[in-house]
Amino acid sequence: MALHDRWVQERRHEHYYKLAKKLDYRSRASFKLMQLDDRFGIFREGSSVVDLGASPGGWLQVARERVGERGKVVGVDLRPIRPIEGVETIVGDITDAGTMAELLRRFGGRADAVLSDMAPNIAGHYSTDHARSVELCMFAVDVCDRILKRDGACVMKVFMGDMADSLLRELERRFQHVKVTSPDASRDTSSEVYVVCKGFKASVEPRPMEDKASEAKKPEFTVKGGFV
Ligand SMILES: C[S@@+](CC[C@H](N)C(=O)[O-])C[C@H]1O[C@@H](n2cnc3c(N)ncnc32)[C@H](O)[C@@H]1O
């Protein structure tokens, strides 16, 4: 990255970091979601929302503010999340059938929006990080198939790369509108983008739930590049 670009990136990073501290948000990522919602209209008063990869809780805070007291917000993460008033959380791995079952049980109905800011542990090897990010997105797609209302919305983060096309195709099968975007607050890594999907068609049958020990822990989608 050129020196000037890095300087701009660091200033942006610092700006949102300070703003998050000042306004009491748990992460800079809060501003990414606000900007996406301002532009694409994800939330409505009273909406029900599932947030995957929710720790430390910045997106949960924004979702809660925007859906209000009549809304429902449930967050899932590998790591515990400090309590947020009006928000339920589940500690677990969403690729694990037990966590998925717990989410369905706890949510107890259909969601208006599924969010995923999930990120893999960064290996520092570009194609590995990209493949893991796409894999997590495929699990978010799986959550949509199980829980999203017809016409619902989904926002997911993905590290771009050659497998992204397959992910976008899966999303286009399921949603009327699919848009890849990069909110101002997220322009700090060149490969990170957000896919905003609206108008869920409820057209794909959810795959059967697999046992945790089963080989078929991975989603059934076929991704260009050999990942299945
Ligand atoms: C960038 S952080 C999310 C930040 C969050 N949106 C916020 O605003 O505070 C990514 C999160 O994804 C979680 N994550 C990664 N893989 C996951 C999985 N398989 N199941 C659940 N959470 C996962 C990580 O533990 C991490 O907390």
The ligand as a Tripos MOL2 file, in Angstrom:
@<TRIPOS>MOLECULE
LIG
   27    29     1     0     0
SMALL
NO_CHARGES

@<TRIPOS>ATOM
      1 C1        -14.9430   -8.4280   13.6560 C.3       1 LIG1
      2 S1        -15.5470   -9.3260   15.0290 S.3       1 LIG1
      3 C2        -17.2080   -8.7800   15.1400 C.3       1 LIG1
      4 C3        -17.3720   -7.3840   15.7000 C.3       1 LIG1
      5 C4        -18.8060   -7.0650   15.9990 C.3       1 LIG1
      6 N1        -19.6010   -6.9420   14.7700 N.3       1 LIG1
      7 C5        -18.9470   -5.7770   16.7660 C.2       1 LIG1
      8 O1        -19.4310   -4.7920   16.2180 O.co2     1 LIG1
      9 O2        -18.5880   -5.7470   17.9390 O.co2     1 LIG1
     10 C6        -15.7050  -10.9390   14.3830 C.3       1 LIG1
     11 C7        -16.2660  -11.9630   15.3580 C.3       1 LIG1
     12 O3        -16.5970  -13.1430   14.6450 O.3       1 LIG1
     13 C8        -16.5580  -14.1910   15.6010 C.3       1 LIG1
     14 N2        -16.5990  -15.4900   14.9410 N.ar      1 LIG1
     15 C9        -15.6960  -16.0110   14.0720 C.ar      1 LIG1
     16 N3        -16.0520  -17.2540   13.7050 N.ar      1 LIG1
     17 C10       -17.2190  -17.5360   14.3360 C.ar      1 LIG1
     18 C11       -18.0790  -18.6830   14.3790 C.ar      1 LIG1
     19 N4        -17.7810  -19.7840   13.6770 N.pl3     1 LIG1
     20 N5        -19.1880  -18.6360   15.1370 N.ar      1 LIG1
     21 C12       -19.4810  -17.5310   15.8670 C.ar      1 LIG1
     22 N6        -18.6950  -16.4250   15.8820 N.ar      1 LIG1
     23 C13       -17.5810  -16.4100   15.1290 C.ar      1 LIG1
     24 C14       -15.2530  -13.9190   16.3430 C.3       1 LIG1
     25 O4        -15.2050  -14.5640   17.5970 O.3       1 LIG1
     26 C15       -15.2660  -12.3870   16.4370 C.3       1 LIG1
     27 O5        -15.7290  -11.9520   17.7010 O.3       1 LIG1
@<TRIPOS>BOND
     1     1     2 1
     2     2     3 1
     3     2    10 1
     4     3     4 1
     5     4     5 1
     6     5     6 1
     7     5     7 1
     8     7     8 2
     9     7     9 1
    10    10    11 1
    11    11    12 1
    12    11    26 1
    13    12    13 1
    14    13    14 1
    15    13    24 1
    16    14    15 ar
    17    14    23 ar
    18    15    16 ar
    19    16    17 ar
    20    17    18 ar
    21    17    23 ar
    22    18    19 1
    23    18    20 ar
    24    20    21 ar
    25    21    22 ar
    26    22    23 ar
    27    24    25 1
    28    24    26 1
    29    26    27 1
@<TRIPOS>SUBSTRUCTURE
     1 LIG1         1 GROUP 0 **** ****
